[in-house]
Amino acid sequence: MSTSEPSIFSRILAREIPADIVYESESVFAITDIAPQAPVHLLVIPKTGEYRSVGELAKADPALLAEMVAVADQLAAERSDGEYRLVFNTGESAGQTVFHVHAHVLGGQLPEGTLAD
């Protein structure tokens, strides 16, 4: 990452900030979103903060991206009916607020007036 400050995800991983960590491997972890937009809303995050966007990650480390997708699929199967949306916000105008690449896993029936429309 280009910033000198660790991202909130790096701070969660360092256990400096509390979070509901629902999955952890050597290279990826997942947490519940603090402002859920669906009945199941998880974030799947690589432990490295090196990549700001999914495009950067895909070019530099496709195996890590594949692991993130596999973890998302596993967690969606465990926590909902296995049907889910996988969203990567890329850039500020697209809604990215933390510039440490992460995937949103949204499962369950989405409420009316949200992404379901």
C-alpha positions in Angstrom: 0.0 0.0 0.0 1.2 3.5 -0.6 0.2 4.9 2.7 2.4 4.8 5.8 -0.5 4.1 8.2 -1.6 0.5 8.5 -5.1 -0.2 7.2 -8.0 -1.0 9.6 -7.7 -4.6 8.3 -4.0 -4.7 9.2 -4.9 -3.4 12.7 -7.7 -6.0 13.1 -5.3 -8.7 12.0 -2.7 -7.5 14.6 -5.6 -7.7 17.2 -5.3 -4.0 17.8 -9.0 -3.5 16.9 -11.7 -6.0 17.9 -13.6 -7.8 15.2 -15.6 -11.0 14.7 -13.0 -13.1 12.8 -14.9 -16.0 11.3 -12.1 -17.5 9.3 -8.3 -17.4 9.2 -5.6 -19.2 7.1 -2.0 -18.4 6.5 -2.8 -15.8 3.9 -6.5 -14.8 4.2 -8.9 -13.9 7.0 -12.6 -13.1 7.1 -14.7 -11.0 9.4 -18.3 -10.0 9.7 -19.1 -6.6 8.3 -19.9 -4.0 11.0 -22.6 -2.4 8.8 -24.2 -5.4 7.1 -26.1 -4.9 3.8 -27.5 -8.5 3.8 -28.4 -11.2 6.3 -24.9 -12.6 5.8 -22.3 -9.9 5.1 -18.7 -11.0 5.4 -15.4 -9.4 4.3 -12.7 -11.7 2.9 -9.3 -10.0 3.2 -5.7 -11.0 2.3 -3.3 -10.7 5.2 -1.0 -8.7 3.0 -1.9 -5.0 2.7 0.2 -4.7 -0.5 -2.7 -4.5 -2.9 -5.2 -1.7 -3.0 -7.6 -3.2 -5.6 -8.7 -6.5 -7.0 -7.1 -5.6 -10.3 -3.7 -5.1 -8.7 -4.1 -8.4 -6.8 -5.2 -10.3 -10.0 -2.2 -9.2 -11.9 0.3 -9.7 -9.1 -1.0 -12.8 -7.3 -3.8 -14.7 -9.0 -3.4 -17.6 -6.6 -4.2 -15.3 -3.6 -7.2 -14.0 -5.4 -8.4 -17.6 -6.1 -8.0 -18.4 -2.4 -10.1 -15.4 -1.5 -12.9 -16.6 -3.9 -12.7 -20.1 -2.6 -13.0 -18.9 1.0 -15.9 -16.7 0.1 -17.6 -19.7 -1.5 -17.0 -21.9 1.6 -18.2 -19.3 4.0 -21.4 -18.6 1.9 -22.1 -22.4 2.0 -21.6 -22.5 5.7 -23.5 -19.4 6.7 -26.3 -19.2 4.1 -27.8 -21.3 1.4 -24.7 -21.1 -0.8 -26.1 -18.4 -3.0 -24.3 -15.1 -2.7 -22.9 -12.0 -4.3 -19.1 -11.4 -4.3 -18.3 -7.7 -4.6 -15.0 -5.9 -4.9 -15.3 -2.1 -4.7 -12.5 -0.6 -6.6 -11.9 3.1 -6.2 -13.4 5.8 -4.1 -16.3 6.6 -6.5 -17.2 2.9 -6.5 -17.6 2.9 -2.8 -14.2 1.7 -1.7 -13.4 3.2 1.7 -10.5 1.0 2.8 -7.7 0.7 0.3 -6.6 -2.7 1.3 -8.3 -5.1 -1.2 -11.2 -7.1 0.2 -14.2 -8.9 -1.0 -17.7 -8.4 0.3 -19.7 -11.7 0.6 -23.4 -11.0 0.7 -25.7 -13.9 1.3 -29.3 -14.5 2.1 -32.3 -12.6 0.8 -31.3 -9.0 0.2 -33.6 -6.4 1.7 -35.8 -4.4 -0.8 -34.2 -1.1 -1.7 -30.6 -2.4 -1.6 -28.5 -4.3 -4.1 -31.5 -6.6 -4.8 -32.9 -3.9 -7.1 
